[in-house]
């Protein structure tokens, strides 16, 4: 196993002009499992390892739920990518290419931003194959488009999902989702 080499601590993650932006595609099920497992480690298929290795601490991952075409969250990359074939997070597939992350902002699926609502604002819509572009997860994403998606998620009506670390309450492995009105 190759474990993360370093972690970056930043008190308030914000989109930075020097950061790289990525899109990760989730199914409804893999998104649910990601959240239920604590939302601190995301994973990709082994065949994407050469791309995953380009993700760095300080980058951001935009979370897109396929089939229902929703932009649901933004993740802050906190650790370098690593391979983990032993720890199973998702029951249906291993996704061994792992990245340590922190949720910047997330919406419930019922409040998430339909990507088609951003047509005319995002450069990916300049291609008729925009959906195929997103499915190569992880995929580099234009910085200007990333700002538009982040702003759309942040300004979406309703509560935002955040993670509360229950370690301070004596349970070192539990995380719960909270709804924060914004």
HELIX and SHEET records of a PDB file:
HELIX    1   1 UNK A   28  UNK A   36  1                                   9    
HELIX    2   2 UNK A   46  UNK A   48  5                                   3    
HELIX    3   3 UNK A   49  UNK A   52  1                                   4    
HELIX    4   4 UNK A  115  UNK A  118  5                                   4    
HELIX    5   5 UNK A  123  UNK A  126  5                                   4    
HELIX    6   6 UNK A  130  UNK A  134  1                                   5    
HELIX    7   7 UNK A  143  UNK A  155  1                                  13    
HELIX    8   8 UNK A  166  UNK A  169  5                                   4    
SHEET    1   A 6 UNK A  41  UNK A  44  0                                        
SHEET    2   A 6 UNK A  97  UNK A 106 -1                                        
SHEET    3   A 6 UNK A  70  UNK A  77 -1                                        
SHEET    4   A 6 UNK A  60  UNK A  65 -1                                        
SHEET    5   A 6 UNK A  21  UNK A  26  1                                        
SHEET    6   A 6 UNK A 139  UNK A 141 -1                                        
SHEET    1   B 3 UNK A  41  UNK A  44  0                                        
SHEET    2   B 3 UNK A  97  UNK A 106 -1                                        
SHEET    3   B 3 UNK A  82  UNK A  83 -1                                        
SHEET    1   C 4 UNK A  41  UNK A  44  0                                        
SHEET    2   C 4 UNK A  97  UNK A 106 -1                                        
SHEET    3   C 4 UNK A  70  UNK A  77 -1                                        
SHEET    4   C 4 UNK A 113  UNK A 114 -1                                        
SHEET    1   D 2 UNK A 160  UNK A 165  0                                        
SHEET    2   D 2 UNK A 175  UNK A 180 -1                                        
END                                                                             
